[in-house]
């Protein structure tokens, strides 16, 4: 194994962790992000880099998860980029037109990249993940309540 392969592994791991964190931040509610920002002891100095700006993205789908992709429709998204005073750049995005939510997500993305502040963001991410899991479980229970099991009884000699 070469030295470039060894050094690329931690980078890939960090990128995967950041990708997961950004996904959770995009799913967070504005209230969750605002409350977490207000709870920060040392609020960072934030400089906007881009946005927030709202636009459209094409949503693609597949029939049965494996069919040919097709354009399902467009979705409104908002993105924002910020820079902290130490130069760390954070990016945030969310469905809809809530620019403040995208900007708060960008702030937490930037804080996630700082080792000293990562634990603060991890606490927020755990809260978002727990809420998402609870919502998924509630939806699964609601769906299970309407489930109908069909069975066929074989008659004769087959």
Secondary structure as the mmCIF struct_conf table of DSSP 4:
data_model
#
loop_
_struct_conf.conf_type_id
_struct_conf.id
_struct_conf.beg_label_comp_id
_struct_conf.beg_label_asym_id
_struct_conf.beg_label_seq_id
_struct_conf.end_label_comp_id
_struct_conf.end_label_asym_id
_struct_conf.end_label_seq_id
HELX_RH_AL_P HELX_RH_AL_P1 UNK A 3 UNK A 27
BEND BEND1 UNK A 28 UNK A 28
HELX_RH_AL_P HELX_RH_AL_P2 UNK A 30 UNK A 39
BEND BEND2 UNK A 41 UNK A 42
HELX_LH_PP_P HELX_LH_PP_P1 UNK A 43 UNK A 45
STRN STRN1 UNK A 46 UNK A 62
HELX_RH_3T_P HELX_RH_3T_P1 UNK A 63 UNK A 65
TURN_TY1_P TURN_TY1_P1 UNK A 66 UNK A 66
BEND BEND3 UNK A 67 UNK A 67
STRN STRN2 UNK A 69 UNK A 84
TURN_TY1_P TURN_TY1_P2 UNK A 85 UNK A 86
BEND BEND4 UNK A 87 UNK A 87
STRN STRN3 UNK A 89 UNK A 95
BEND BEND5 UNK A 96 UNK A 97
HELX_RH_AL_P HELX_RH_AL_P3 UNK A 99 UNK A 112
TURN_TY1_P TURN_TY1_P3 UNK A 113 UNK A 113
BEND BEND6 UNK A 114 UNK A 114
TURN_TY1_P TURN_TY1_P4 UNK A 115 UNK A 117
HELX_RH_AL_P HELX_RH_AL_P4 UNK A 118 UNK A 145
TURN_TY1_P TURN_TY1_P5 UNK A 146 UNK A 146
BEND BEND7 UNK A 156 UNK A 156
#
